[in-house]
Amino acid sequence: MSFCCGAGMVGSVGSVRHYRTLVHNVPIMFCPVCDRIEVHPAIEGEYEILVEYAQGDQAPEVDFADFVSVDNTSELFENCTMTDEAASFSDVLKQQIDISLDLLGIAKELKDEEWREALMIRLTRLSDRLKQYNIRKQVSQKSA
């Protein structure tokens, strides 16, 4: 299980830019609080080899799935706090908010002010992201 800034990282498949090369369909871990993205540790070696070849060929884009078979996606993400496969991003944010609220209750019981403040900052960021996501979703639905 990976954590970033105290929040659980979410497993997903996405695109990653490595210098001038954009690599699609890469198993990644991302933090919904601070937007940190990292290539999933289980496929990091294959990813590095692919980007090395792609950059040598000066390829602007490559598809990870065309070169590396990742058949066990569910096993790959089994140690993640959660994945975004079945849920919307809104649901992922809500789950992270719920976890943070539970931790906030514990921090208050322990009278740990530093942890409580860190959790309040995380909750503010998560709720701001949820609001922004919902606004973008409404705008895109109206324009469709």
C-alpha positions in Angstrom: 0.0 0.0 0.0 1.4 3.4 -1.0 0.8 6.6 0.9 1.6 10.2 -0.1 1.3 13.2 2.2 -0.6 10.9 4.5 -3.3 10.0 2.0 -3.7 6.6 0.4 -2.6 6.5 -3.2 -5.2 5.3 -5.8 -4.3 2.7 -8.3 -5.2 3.5 -11.9 -4.1 3.1 -15.5 -3.1 6.5 -17.1 -0.7 8.4 -19.2 2.7 9.5 -18.0 5.1 12.1 -19.6 8.7 11.2 -19.4 10.7 14.1 -20.8 9.4 14.4 -24.4 7.6 11.1 -24.6 4.0 10.5 -23.5 3.4 6.9 -22.4 -0.2 5.8 -22.4 -1.9 2.9 -20.5 0.7 2.8 -17.7 -0.3 1.3 -14.3 0.2 4.2 -11.9 -0.5 5.3 -8.4 -1.7 8.8 -7.8 -2.5 10.9 -4.8 -5.9 12.6 -5.0 -4.7 15.3 -2.5 -1.4 16.6 -4.0 -1.7 15.1 -7.5 1.6 13.2 -7.2 1.8 10.4 -9.7 4.2 7.5 -9.8 4.6 4.4 -12.0 3.4 1.3 -10.2 6.5 -0.3 -8.6 5.6 -3.8 -10.0 6.1 -2.6 -13.6 8.6 0.2 -13.1 11.5 -1.8 -14.7 9.5 -2.5 -17.9 8.4 1.2 -18.0 12.0 2.4 -17.8 13.1 0.1 -20.6 10.2 1.2 -22.8 10.9 5.0 -22.3 14.6 4.5 -22.9 13.8 2.9 -26.3 11.1 5.4 -27.1 13.4 8.3 -26.4 16.2 6.7 -28.4 13.7 6.5 -31.3 12.5 10.1 -30.5 8.9 8.8 -30.3 6.5 11.5 -29.0 4.0 8.9 -27.8 4.0 5.2 -27.1 1.3 2.9 -25.7 2.6 0.8 -22.8 0.0 -1.9 -23.5 1.4 -2.4 -27.0 4.8 -3.5 -25.6 4.1 -4.9 -22.2 1.3 -7.3 -21.3 -0.3 -6.5 -17.9 -2.9 -9.3 -17.6 -3.1 -9.2 -13.8 -4.4 -5.6 -13.2 -6.6 -6.7 -10.3 -3.6 -8.4 -8.6 -1.4 -5.4 -9.4 -3.7 -3.1 -7.5 -4.7 -5.4 -4.7 -2.5 -3.6 -2.2 -3.8 -0.2 -3.1 -6.1 1.7 -0.8 -8.6 1.8 -3.7 -8.7 1.8 -7.5 -10.6 4.0 -9.9 -11.8 1.1 -12.0 -15.4 0.8 -10.7 -15.9 4.2 -9.2 -16.1 7.7 -10.5 -13.4 10.1 -9.5 -16.1 11.7 -7.3 -16.5 8.5 -5.4 -12.8 8.1 -4.9 -12.6 11.6 -3.5 -15.6 10.9 -1.2 -13.9 7.7 0.1 -10.7 9.7 0.8 -12.8 12.3 2.7 -14.4 9.6 4.7 -11.1 8.1 5.7 -9.7 11.5 6.6 -12.8 12.3 8.8 -12.3 9.0 10.6 -8.7 9.8 11.2 -9.6 13.3 12.4 -11.8 11.8 15.1 -8.9 9.7 16.3 -6.5 12.7 16.2 -9.0 14.7 18.3 -9.3 11.8 20.8 -5.5 11.7 21.1 -5.4 15.5 21.3 -2.7 15.5 18.6 -3.0 19.0 17.3 -0.3 18.6 14.6 -2.0 15.6 13.1 -5.4 17.3 13.4 -4.1 20.3 11.5 -2.6 18.1 8.8 -5.9 16.3 8.4 -7.8 19.6 8.2 -5.5 20.7 5.4 -6.0 17.4 3.6 -9.8 17.6 4.0 -9.8 21.2 2.7 -7.9 20.1 -0.4 -10.1 17.0 -1.0 -13.3 19.0 -0.6 -12.0 21.7 -3.0 -11.1 19.0 -5.5 -14.5 17.5 -5.2 -16.2 20.8 -5.7 -14.0 21.6 -8.8 -14.7 18.1 -10.2 -18.5 18.5 -9.8 -18.4 22.0 -11.4 -16.4 20.6 -14.4 -18.8 17.7 -14.7 -21.8 19.9 -14.7 -20.3 22.2 -17.3 -19.4 19.3 -19.6 -22.9 17.8 -19.2 -24.5 21.2 -20.2 -22.3 21.6 -23.2 -23.0 18.0 -24.4 
